[in-house]
Amino acid sequence: MRKAKQAAAPISEPITDDAAKLPLRHVAIIMDGNRRWADQRGRPRFLGHKEGVATLKRLVKHVTALKLEYLTVYAFSSENWQRGRDEVDYLLQLFNEVLKHEIEELARSGSRLTFIGDLKEMPADLQTGLARATEKTKGNTGLNLQVALNYGSRLELTQAVKAIAEQVTAGKLNLAEITPELVSSHLYTANLPDPDLMIRTGGEMRLSNYLLWQAAYTELYVTPALWPDFGPAEFDAAIAEFTIRQRRYGG
């Protein structure tokens, strides 16, 4: 994995909106650094999360113009419940506000919004909002935007193993039929291609329990830019880096 030595700079020529020139289908992002961004400015941490939403909105517009097919972002992990109660409550409230105020614009843009994770553990009002947003955009054919909420890859894999084991126990499946493709079909991302590129902002060099199965051969790009500072130019720089990688898939 290559770590950017400094804040990513724009590539020499902007990426065009010609879909044929975009060298990948699916980008996954670990949106890290909201709290550090606020701390560095001596501001309340909730403002960092709010600014992070604005960053995501700008990026969605950018990748939509580029005709990216899939964007999956890590918004709330299954471990984030361990944070302070005030912060968790604020994040849940923020998710609700975003769904209320942004879904119309997102729907008009042609994006299809879905959510991956153990959603049944989210508050009832938020579950309702998630379901409405999914229903409202399900017929769209533009960007497929996946938001990972209460997501943890180990939990995802454990649930998949249990589901497969239940089928074996019931005599509906035999061991010879258990393949990587079968496992993939039991994951939250069953209908998605694996990510071509995973971007992590904030400079940390770890996957943080995110898409561990799906990222087996995903190219990793880490930038020191904190998420609220990550913009279209930084995204284009990550794509430029991706284009010079050689993907061998073990070959």
ROZA-838782 format. One record per residue: residue in three letters; x, y, z of N, C-alpha, C, O in turn. Coordinates in steps of 0.1 Angstrom, whole numbers, plus 5000, padded with zeros to 4 digits. Layout:
N
ALAXYZXYZXYZXYZ
...
end
This chain:
251
MET500849885000500050005000500950125000501850135008
ARG500650224992501350344990500650454997499550484995
LYS501450525006500850635013501350765007502550785004
ALA500350855005500750984999501651065009501351065021
LYS502651125004503651195012503151325017503551375027
GLN502251385010501651515013500251525008499851435001
ALA499551625011498251645007498151624992498951684984
ALA497251544987497251514973496951634964496151724968
ALA497651644953497551754944496651714932496551594929
PRO496051814925495251784914496151714903497351754902
ILE495651634895496451574884496551684873495751784874
SER497451664864497751774855496551804846496351924842
GLU495751704842494651734834493451674841493451554845
PRO492351754843491151704850490551584843490651574830
ILE489951494850489351384844488051434837487351524842
THR487851384825486651424817485451344822485551254830
ASP484351384816483051314819482851204809481751154809
ASP483851164802483651054792483850924800484950894805
ALA482750844801482750724809483850624805484350554813
ALA484150634792485150534786486450564792487350474792
LYS486750684797488050724802488250704817489350714822
LEU487150664823487250634838487650494839486950404835
PRO488850464845489350334844488950234855489550134857
LEU487850264862487250174872485750194873485150284868
ARG485150094881483750094882483350134897482350204899
HIS484050094906483650094920484750154929485850104929
VAL484450264936485350324946484750314960483550344962
ALA485450264969485050264983485950364991487050384988
ILE485250425001486050535008485850515023484650495028
ILE486950525031486850535045487050685048488050735047
MET485950745053485850885054486350925068485550935078
ASP487650935070488250945083488851085085489351155076
GLY488651145097489351265101488351385104488851495107
ASN487051355105486151465109486451525123486451645124
ARG486751435132486951485146488251555147488451655154
ARG489351495140490651565140490551705134491251795138
TRP489751715123489551835116489051945125489452055125
ALA488051905133487452005143488452035154488552145158
ASP489151935159490151955170491152045166491552135174
GLN491652035154492752125149492352265148493152365148
ARG491052285147490452425146489852475159489352585160
GLY489952395170489452435182487952445182487352525190
ARG487252365174485852365173485252235178485852135179
PRO483952245181483252125186483352015175483252035163
ARG483451885180483651775170482351755162482551705150
PHE481151795166480051775158480151855145479551825135
LEU480851975146480952055134481851985123481651995111
GLY482751895128483551815119482651715111482851695099
HIS481751655118480851565112479951635102479651585091
LYS479451755106478651825097479351865084478851865073
GLU480651915086481451945074481751825066481851835053
GLY481851705072482051585064480851555055481051495044
VAL479651585060478451565051478551655039478251615028
ALA478951775041479151875029480151815020480051835007
THR481251765025482251705016481751585008481951584996
LEU480951505014480351385007479451434996479451384985
LYS478651544999477751594989478451644977478051624965
ARG479551724979480351774968480951654960481051664948
LEU481451554967482051444960481051364952481351324941
VAL479851344957478851274949478551344936478451284926
LYS478451474937478251554924479351534915479151514903
HIS480651524920481851514911481851374905482051364893
VAL481651274912481751134907480551104898480651024888
THR479351174900478251164891478651224878478251164867
ALA479251334878479751394865480751304858480751304845
LEU481551234865482451144859481851014854482550934847
LYS480650994858479850864855480450744862480550634856
LEU480950764874481350644882480050564884479050614887
GLU480250434884479050344886478750324900477550324904
TYR479750304909479450264923480450344932481650354930
LEU479850394943480550464953480050414967478850424969
THR480950354975480550304988481250374999482550374998
VAL480650435008481250515019480950455032479850415035
TYR481950465041481850415055481450525064482250615067
ALA480150525068479550635075479550605090479750705098
PHE479250485094479050455109479350305110478650215105
SER480450275118480850135120480050065131479450135140
SER480049935132479449865143480249885156479749855166
GLU481449945155482149975167481950115172482350155183
ASN481350205163481150345167480150365178480150475184
TRP479450265182478550275193479350295206478750335216
GLN480650265206481450275218481850425220482350455231
ARG481550515211481850655213480950715224479950645228
GLY481250835228480350905238478950915233478650925221
ARG478050905243476650905240476151035232475351025223
ASP476751145236476351275229476751265214476051305206
GLU477951215211478451205198477551105189477251135178
VAL477250995195476450895188475050955185474550935174
ASP474451015195473151075193473151175182472251185174
TYR474251255182474351365172474451295158473751345149
LEU475251195157475451125144474051075139473751085127
LEU473351005148472050955144471151065139470351045130
GLN471151175147470251285143470751345129469851385121
LEU472051355127472551405115472151315103471751365093
PHE472151185105471751095094470251125090469951125079
ASN469451145101468051175098467851305090467051315081
GLU468651405095468551535088468951525073468351585065
VAL470051455071470551445057469451375048469251415037
LEU468851275054467851205046466651295043466151285032
LYS466251375052465151465050465451575040464651615032
HIS466651635041466951755033467751735020467751815012
GLU468351615019469151595007468651484997469051474986
ILE467651415001467151294993466551344980466651274970
GLU465851454980465151504968466251534957466051504946
GLU467251614961468251644952469051524947469351514935
LEU469251434956469951314952469151234942469651174932
ALA467851224944466951154935466951214922466951144912
ARG466851354921466851424909468151404901468051404888
SER469251374908470451364901470551224894471451204886
GLY469651134897469651004891470350894899470450784894
SER470750934911471550834919470550734925469450764928
ARG471050614928470350514935471050494948472250464949
LEU470250514959470850514972470450384980469250344980
THR471450314985471150194993472050205005473050275006
PHE471750115015472450115028472949965031472149875029
ILE474149955035474649825039475049825053475649915058
GLY474749715060475049705074473949635082472949595075
ASP474049625095473049565103472049675107472049725118
LEU471149705097470349825099469249805109468649895114
LYS468949675113467849655123468249705137467449715145
GLU469549735139469949785152469949935152470149995163
MET469549995141469450145141468050185147467150105147
PRO467950305152466650355158465550345148465750355135
ALA464350325153463150295144462950405134462650385122
ASP463050535139462750645130463850655119463450685107
LEU465050615122466050615111465850505102466050525090
GLN465450385107465150275098464150315088464150285076
THR463150385092462050435083462550525073462250515061
GLY463450625077464050715067464850645057464850675045
LEU465650545061466550465052465650395042465950395030
ALA464550335047463750255038463050355027462950315016
ARG462650465032462050565023462950615012462650625000
ALA464250645016465250685007465550584997465750604985
THR465650455001465950344992464850324982465050314970
GLU463550334987462450324978462350434968462050414956
LYS462650554972462450674964463450664952463150724941
THR464650614954465650614944465850484937466750474929
LYS465050384940465350244935465350234920465950144914
GLY464550324913464450314899465450394891465450394879
ASN466350464899467350544892468450464886468750354890
THR469050514876470050434868471450504868472350464860
GLY471650604876472950674876473850614886473950494887
LEU474550694894475450654904474750564914473750594919
ASN475350444917474950364928475750404940476950364942
LEU475050464950475650514962475250424973474150414977
GLN476250354979476050274991476650345003477750385003
VAL475850355014476250405026476350295037475350235039
ALA477550275042477650165052477350225066478050315071
LEU476250175072475750215085475650095094475149985091
ASN476150105106476349995116476949875108476449765109
TYR477949905101478649805093479949765100480749845105
GLY480149635100481449575104481649455095480849365095
SER482849435089483049325080483049195087482649095082
ARG483649185099483649065107482249015110481848905110
LEU481349115114479949085116479249035104478548935104
GLU479549105093478949065080479348925076478548845072
LEU480648885078481148755074480548645084480248535080
THR480448685097479848595106478448555103478048445104
GLN477648655099476248635095476148555083475248465082
ALA477048575074477048495061477348345064476748255059
VAL478348325073478748185077477548115084477248005081
LYS476848185092475648135099474548095089473947985090
ALA474348185080473248155070473648035061472747955058
ILE474848025057475347905050475247785058474847675053
ALA475647785071475647675079474147625081473947505082
GLU473247715082471847675084471347605072470547505073
GLN471847645060471447575048471947435047471347335043
VAL473247415052473847285052473147195062472847085059
THR472847255074472147175084470747125079470347015083
ALA470147215072468747175067468847085055467747045050
GLY470047055050470146965039469847035025469746965015
LYS469847165025469647235013470947275006470847324994
LEU472047245012473347275006474347175011474347135022
ASN475247135002476347045006477647115006477747224999
LEU478647055012479947125014480547165000481247264999
ALA480447074990481047094977480447224971481047274962
GLU479247264975478647384969479047514975478747624970
ILE479847504986480347624992481547684985482647624986
THR481347784978482447854970482547994974481748054981
PRO483648064969483748204972482548284966482148384972
GLU482048244955480848304949479648294958478848384960
LEU479548174964478348154973478548244986477548304990
VAL479748254991479948335003479648484999478948555007
SER480048524988479848664983478348694982477848804985
SER477548594978476148614976475348624989474248664990
HIS476048595001475448615014475948745021475548765033
LEU476648825014477148945020476249065017475349055009
TYR476349165025475549285023475749345008474849405003
THR476849315003477249364990476949264978477649274968
ALA476049174980475849064971475649114957476049044947
ASN475049224954474749264941475749374935475449434925
LEU476849384942477849484938479149424933479449314938
PRO479749484924481149444920482049474932481849574939
ASP483149404933484149434944484749574940484849614929
PRO485149644951485749774948487049764940487849674943
ASP487249854930488549854923489549934932490749904932
LEU489050034938489950124946489350164959488150194960
MET490150154970489650204983490550324987491750314988
ILE489850434990490550554995490350565010489150555015
ARG491350595017491250625031491850765033493050795030
THR491050855039491550985042492050985057491750895064
GLY492751085060493251105074494551035077495051055088
GLY495150965067496450915069496650785076497750735077
GLU495650735083495850605090495950485080495350485070
MET496850395084497150285075496450155080497150055083
ARG495150155079494450025083493050025076492650135072
LEU492449915076491149895069489949915078488849935074
SER490249915091489149935101487949855099486749905100
ASN488049725096486949635096485949665085484749655086
TYR486549715073485649765062485949685050487049675045
LEU484949615045484949545032486149445031486749445021
LEU486349375042487549285042487549175031488549155025
TRP486449115029486249015019486349075005487049034996
GLN485549185004485449244991486749314986486949324974
ALA487549354995488749424992489949344990491149384990
ALA489749214988490949114987491949164976493149144978
TYR491449214965492349264954492149404951492449454940
THR491549484960491349624958492649704960493449674969
GLU492849804951493949894952493649984964492550044965
LEU494650014972494550094984495250234982496350234976
TYR494550334985495150474984494950544997493750575001
VAL495950585004495850665017496350805015497450825010
THR495550895019495951035018495951105032495051065040
PRO496851185035496851255048495651355049495351405060
ALA495051395038493951495039492851445048492351325046
LEU492451525057491251485066490051495057489951565048
TRP489051415061487851395052487251535048486951555037
PRO487051625058486351755054487251835044486651925037
ASP488551805043489351875033489551795020490251845011
PHE488851685019489051595007488051644996486851644999
GLY488551684985487651744975487851674961488551574961
PRO487251724951487351664938488751644933489151554926
ALA489651744936491051734931491751624938492551554931
GLU491451594951492051484958491551354952492351254951
PHE490251344949489751224943490351204929490751084926
ASP490551304921491151284908492551234910493051164901
ALA493251284920494651244922494651094926495551024921
ALA493651044933493650904936493350824924493950714922
ILE492550864915492250794903493550794894493850694887
ALA494250904894495450914886496450814891497150744883
GLU496550794904497450694910497050554906497850474903
PHE495650534906495150404903495550364889495850244886
THR495550464880495850424866497250374863497550314853
ILE498250404873499550354870499850234878500950174878
ARG498850184886499050054893498949934883498249944873
GLN499549824886499449704878498749604887499249554897
ARG497549564883496649474891496949334885496549304874
ARG497549254893497949114889497049004895497048894889
TYR496249034905495348934911496048804914495548704913
GLY497348824919498048704923498848644912499548544915
GLY498648684900499248624888500748664886501348624877
end
